[in-house]
Amino acid sequence: MADNSTMYDVLVIGAGPGGGNAALHSARAGLSTILLEDHDEIGTPVHCGECISDVACANLELELPPNVISKRVHGIRVIFPDGTQKKLTEEGYVLEKHLFERWICDEAVSKGAELCLGHKVSSMEKMYDGEKFIGWRCNGKGDKFPIEAKIVIDASGVAGVSSKILELNPRPHVIAGMQYEMLEVPTDDYLDFYIWPKYVEKGYVWMIPKSDGRANVGLVTENKSQTKKALDDFIKDTHFNDLEQVSPSWKTKGNPAFGGTIPISGPHEKTHADGLMLIGDAAGFTSPLFEGGSHLALKSAVFAAQTAAKAITSGNLNADSLAEYTNLWKKEFPPYNKILSGKSALFNLSDSDMSLMAQCFPDEMSNMGPHGKILVCLKILFRRPKLYLKRIIPAMLSFGYSRAKYYGW
């Protein structure tokens, strides 16, 4: 170890939900852990719609404190081009995401993790004892550098710090997300997802209700240059037009709009290497249809911390030892290629075809078992047989994978 550096078992890059959870579980396992965040505070800016399901909380053994919960919600309502509405009922929460992320990081610190704000990794160098790989020497912006760690967990989001530095994976294809916080928004406590190509091709618009009549109204789109215009046009043409837009409590300056970019290429080919694991958006983990990422980030963090603890105990930090991490997420997470194929087929449908498909769905889509799906397929093909050639069946099945048990939210 270099004289002016500090050695840790685990270095986590990024203090979002995945990074905070990775630090928490690493510290719980008795590993000396340092968590770096390049911003000057945790949780801002908020990049997502702020939802998490009961299924996710149970899967992650999360007991949310009341102060991070904004609203209890009943599930998702999908609204199709002709106005047809169908529900996927499953209970969950809308969070105050900045408070949620701060809570996870506080929990990590309480278990012994060290948190450093305003620290940005810019270089990573392998360390060896003879021919044996023993960890990484990281440098960058911040007083704590250089930092040495046996294992690095990259939770840097779509920026993909380690992939970029080490040329581990190509840059992912991304879409842009933007939203406003609006006041006095009518709701029956469902998350409304509008698949309306008129405003956004290959994306969707959402209304996510929060406490005190507030709601996040936003969209994701591949047409990044038109993101704000598309959202403004949707608001102008709908019942949101007369509602007030405000800056969220955490945003103290600038335009009230907030958001970011979301990877949609699916998981990276390489999510582990010698002494390195990628989690959350840094690994390309987002739900392909509605782009939810928190559940996947939080769970991949658990897998990474478990794998790190085993590798450090064994003394083998090589990629072959960390391959267990990739095996864990591949066994647990949904079939990305199948979902991406269905999503592609869905967005290639005309408004008329998409609406006809919706009309054949039951009002409550969460109750569709295998027989129900077959019946829906038969209804669709009876009414419009040519849709078979447009891959209507994969398009229809993609909705099932947006459910919480498939890490949809």
Summary of the structure (lengths in Angstrom):
residues: 409
radius of gyration: 21.9
end to end distance: 42.1
largest distance: 74.2
contacts: 1456
relative contact order: 0.16
helix: 38%
strand: 27%
